[in-house]
Amino acid sequence: MIEFKGINNNWQINILNTTSLLKIKNIFDFPEIVLKTLISRGIDSEEKVLSFINSSVLSLYSPFYFKEMEKAVKRILDAVSNHELILVLGDRDVDGVTATAILYRFLEKIEANVVYRVPEGQDNYGLTNDIIDWAILNEISLIITVDCGITAIDEIKRASQFKIDVIVTDHHNPREVLPEAYAIINPKVEGSGYPFEFLSGASVALKLVLGIAEKLYFKEYHNQELVFIDIETTGLNPFTDEIIELGAVKVKDGIILEKFVSLIKPKKPIPKEIENLTGITNELLNKEGKTLDFVLEEFLNFAGERKIIGHNAIDFDLKFIETHLKKMGKRITNPVEDTLKMARVQLKNLKDHKLSTVANFLGIYFDRAKLHRSLMDAIVCAEVYRRLLIFRNQRYIELLEENLPYAAIGTIADIMPIVDENRNIVKTGLKYIKRTSVGLLTLLRELNVDINNIKAKDISFTVAPVLNSPGRLGDASFSVELLVSNKISEIQELTSEILKKDIERKNIIEDILDDIEMLISVEDLRNKKILIFSSEKFSKGTIGLIATRFCNIYRVPVVVMSIENNTITGSIRAPSFFDVLAFLDSLKEYFSQFGGHKHAGGFTAKAENIELIKKKMLEYVENCKFEEEKSVIDFEIEDPEELNMNSVRYLENILQPVGYKNQIPLILIRNIEVTSIKEIGKKLEHLLISGKKDNHLFNIVAWNFKEKANGLLKENEKFDFVLRPEINIYNGEEELRFILYDVRKTCG
């Protein structure tokens, strides 16, 4: 990468792979800026591009990747059958509220005896001894935590002493020692088995719901080991042509357990067209091929008595195999199923029912160069089979459509990276928002959110803050009730109350901001490595928002502490170079509770220790050497014609949903001549800059850049700008503008 130093940051410029760019340019008729953005994010092949732009509910990872999912599902269903009282314990923020609603609604649907709790009033975060006492009093025998629990080591041990099982579903970072829970479902736990670690708490709760649903709705498929098979042959006739490769995979609940593949030495050389089709050469077969008798014996041992499934297996693969087995005096007695026959019934309108065609329709994309090799085809067939089962199960599809909007909101609100499975969850969740609960739809209507064209930013800036407000003020159950209620009159009352609490939250935050601004105005912040604020005036429900605000402004760790009833509740937010969990862990002897993520966390402690805690925090940062991670410019654009209204609109549509780690790209454009500079904003703290390059005009908005750019920016001079393009809508009119992230004077 090439370095770029501006007035705001030190940057690294990502250099695009021109070979990959040309490769996908020959396949996709996208604007240049779209192609460059995809390449800059490692989306550099046909199958990766197709997977990126075609999200599907069918593409979600199996919940049974979690190694303890089966154990958790069985315990919950036993509790339902035995009419045990189950407690769903959530958190007060949007992720916790949506997670609670997802699990509680489904357990009610399957007629579980279930109640929920989220922190109210002065309640502390997570599983506490007070909650365990309440559970004992109410004869609760199973607690399921959502968006919390992974650090409740002592509390879970105490619960078990009273014969209360605890299933932890969480997404926060664990400590070195895990709680002795009945089961733990958390992608951050080492050895969890899950292929993606950045799920939100709501999405982890959804995975648990889907695990239960699979056990209930797919009884013949669930927890069964199946064998998927494919063969490569020299022709179509099982009596005259030969098998040259046999591949198979052993699969349970959508997860590959074991693979089998073997080349088979034919009796005569294979035709050239077969070599070209499969990539299997006579030389390779002579070198690595085994006898057919030996391979079939191995395969029969591999398959055992399990069901065998293939694409056209009945009329092709198994006919070849059985023809030869008959000569060996053997036969296949396993149950058999055929995905070709399934697809012809379920997907009648496809142009054909080849494996690749069916796979692509179901959102499965792969390197076409690897097709016509038996193992790859068997793997694709296994995924096709799973998705066909889901596709035809209306109850399961409806469950996804009802709950994905909640998981999407939790993901966006908790600022999870919108990549990999999260992008699928958010994109499909927003797509199905119209099919969500009456309560959420009522709130969206009151907030004037267009459900036909809802974007991630609508959740971030409009919906999430409002849903968050009751929890910030100690009344998180208002939001949960809105999301689980089906009573119209109750929903309208809850919506009205939540909107009032949002106004109250805003007023409280403004007061706290004023108090902190007064503290800041008398301090020299230039050499501060950490900002620490504490007051009895601060509401513990809003300190996280305050910490985030000042962390973003001053780019140092910020700790905000509220003091109530001799207890400190603290929240910390930090830039990328600072590890919050390591920081909190170093001070754990002073905390009653603590936890969080790498860049955000919280703690509780005794108020009498506040000065000591502040001192230890200052000592920690003074003794640490921090090297800030360099921010990355996605790519440089030399031709400004690549940036026009149509290309940027196309880019926005391709990237949606836009959010953390999936933003519109940051672009370096050199040699822009500034033609005018205007100060805007209440305090004239922002700049509106007009510029041009090669007769292409740039409208640039520089938020909070007046002081930073003081004395640098001048009209009729050239500068290199780091910009993010966007289409702004004002009074119903669209305009292309650019948000400034950094600038320097053009060299030379």
HELIX and SHEET records of a PDB file:
HELIX    1   1 THR A   18  LYS A   25  1                                   8    
HELIX    2   2 GLU A   32  SER A   40  1                                   9    
HELIX    3   3 GLU A   46  ILE A   53  1                                   8    
HELIX    4   4 VAL A   57  SER A   59  5                                   3    
HELIX    5   5 PRO A   63  TYR A   65  5                                   3    
HELIX    6   6 MET A   69  SER A   81  1                                  13    
HELIX    7   7 VAL A   94  LYS A  109  1                                  16    
HELIX    8   8 ASN A  129  LEU A  137  1                                   9    
HELIX    9   9 ILE A  153  GLN A  161  1                                   9    
HELIX   10  10 GLY A  201  TYR A  217  1                                  17    
HELIX   11  11 LYS A  272  THR A  278  1                                   7    
HELIX   12  12 ASN A  282  GLU A  288  1                                   7    
HELIX   13  13 LEU A  292  ALA A  303  1                                  12    
HELIX   14  14 ALA A  313  ASP A  317  3                                   5    
HELIX   15  15 LEU A  318  LYS A  327  1                                  10    
HELIX   16  16 THR A  339  GLN A  346  1                                   8    
HELIX   17  17 LEU A  355  PHE A  361  1                                   7    
HELIX   18  18 ARG A  368  LYS A  370  5                                   3    
HELIX   19  19 SER A  374  PHE A  391  1                                  18    
HELIX   20  20 GLN A  394  ALA A  413  1                                  20    
HELIX   21  21 ASP A  420  LYS A  431  1                                  12    
HELIX   22  22 ILE A  433  ARG A  435  5                                   3    
HELIX   23  23 VAL A  438  GLU A  446  1                                   9    
HELIX   24  24 ALA A  456  ASP A  458  1                                   3    
HELIX   25  25 ILE A  459  VAL A  463  3                                   5    
HELIX   26  26 ALA A  464  ARG A  472  1                                   9    
HELIX   27  27 SER A  477  VAL A  484  1                                   8    
HELIX   28  28 ILE A  488  SER A  521  1                                  34    
HELIX   29  29 ILE A  543  TYR A  554  1                                  12    
HELIX   30  30 VAL A  580  SER A  586  1                                   7    
HELIX   31  31 LYS A  588  TYR A  590  5                                   3    
HELIX   32  32 ALA A  607  ASN A  609  5                                   3    
HELIX   33  33 ILE A  610  GLU A  622  1                                  13    
HELIX   34  34 PRO A  640  GLU A  642  5                                   3    
HELIX   35  35 MET A  645  LEU A  655  1                                  11    
SHEET    1   A 3 ILE A   2  LYS A   5  0                                        
SHEET    2   A 3 ASN A  10  ILE A  13 -1                                        
SHEET    3   A 3 SER A 631  ILE A 633  1                                        
SHEET    1   B 5 ASN A 113  ARG A 117  0                                        
SHEET    2   B 5 LEU A  85  LEU A  89  1                                        
SHEET    3   B 5 ILE A 140  VAL A 146  1                                        
SHEET    4   B 5 ASP A 165  THR A 169  1                                        
SHEET    5   B 5 ALA A 183  ILE A 185  1                                        
SHEET    1   C 5 ILE A 255  LEU A 263  0                                        
SHEET    2   C 5 ILE A 243  LYS A 252 -1                                        
SHEET    3   C 5 GLU A 225  THR A 233 -1                                        
SHEET    4   C 5 LYS A 307  GLY A 310  1                                        
SHEET    5   C 5 VAL A 336  ASP A 338  1                                        
SHEET    1   D 5 LEU A 531  SER A 535  0                                        
SHEET    2   D 5 VAL A 558  GLU A 564  1                                        
SHEET    3   D 5 THR A 567  ARG A 573 -1                                        
SHEET    4   D 5 ALA A 600  LYS A 606 -1                                        
SHEET    5   D 5 GLN A 593  GLY A 596 -1                                        
SHEET    1   E 6 PHE A 635  GLU A 636  0                                        
SHEET    2   E 6 ILE A 667  ILE A 680  1                                        
SHEET    3   E 6 HIS A 686  LYS A 693 -1                                        
SHEET    4   E 6 HIS A 696  ALA A 702 -1                                        
SHEET    5   E 6 GLU A 733  LYS A 745  1                                        
SHEET    6   E 6 LYS A 718  TYR A 730 -1                                        
END                                                                             
